[in-house]
Amino acid sequence: MGRNFEWVTPDSDLLEKEKTKIQPPAMYNVLLNNDDYTPMDFVIEILERFFSMDIEKATQIMLQVHYEGKAICGTFTAEVAETKVAQVTMYSRENEHPLLCTLEQA
């Protein structure tokens, strides 16, 4: 009453193909762009509210926006980056500021 078992080993070529298909998602930088109308305090508020920055980091990024014309606020997956841009844009418009928030591939 012996049973015969056949040992099956995974095809290493198939496993290798499966490994190469998995790639990390594309990442995007969310940027704030300088303008001559949005108050610096409002930019700091945006950075604290939507990017969870403390006052020191928010001030540093705000100054970079002011002096260099733009700054990266964070790097996120596409959906998160698009959501951040939409939230910042909507909040800025609700507060009657022309602050421009954009994204670019990291």
N, C-alpha and C positions, 0 to 999 in steps of 0.2 A: 504494500500500500504506500509505496514511496511516491512522493510528489516531485515532479520536475519543475524547477523554477528557472526562468531565464532572466539573468540580470541585464537590465537595460541601463546604459550610461547615456547621459545627455550628449547631444551632438554639440561639440565645442564650437563649431562654426556658427550654429544657430544661436548659441548663447552669446557669442561675440557680436553677431548682428543685432541682437536685442540690446546689448549694452550701448552700441553706437547710436541707437535711435533716441535714447533718453538724453535730452539736453536741458540745461537750466533755462528758465524763461528770459527773454530779452529784458534788459533793465533800462529805465529812463530816468534822466535827471529832470527835476522840477526846478525851474528858475524863476526868480523875480527880476524884472527889468526896471531900471530907473526911469522916473519921469519927474517933471518939475512941479508937480501939484500934490502928490500924495505925501502927507506928513510922515516924518520919520517914526513918530510914536505909533502911527497906524501900521507901518511895516513891521515894527517890533511886535505889535499885537497879533498880526497875521502869523508871524513865525512862532509865537508862543501857542496860539490857539490851534493852528492847523499842522504844525510840524513838531509840537511838543518840546520846543527849545526853552531853556532857562533864559533869564534876562541877559546874562553875559553873552551867551552864544547868539541870541537873537540880535543883540546890539552889534556884535561882530559882523554878522551876515548883513544887517541893515547898512552898516558902513561900507561894506564891500559893494553892495548894490549902488550906494550913493557915489562912491569914488571910482568904481570900475565899470559902472553901467549895468551890471547884472551879477547875479551870484546863484550858485546852486543851493537849494534849500534841503534837498534830499534826493536819494536814488531809490526808485521803487519799480515794481513790475508795471506793465502797461496799464492795467485796470486801476491800480492804486494811484499811479501818476495822473491819469486822466481825471480821476475823482478829485484829487487834490487841486488840480488846475481849475476844475469846475467850481469847487467850494470856495477857493480864494477869489475867483472872478466874481461869483455871485455875491459874496460878502462885501467885496470892494464896491461893487455897483450899488448894493443896498445902502452903503455908507457914502455914496456919491464920490468915490475916488476912482481915478482912471488906471490904477495899478495893473500892470500887465504881468500875468503869470503864464509861462510857457513850459513846454517839455521838449527834450531832445534825447535821442538815443545815447546811452552812456557808453 
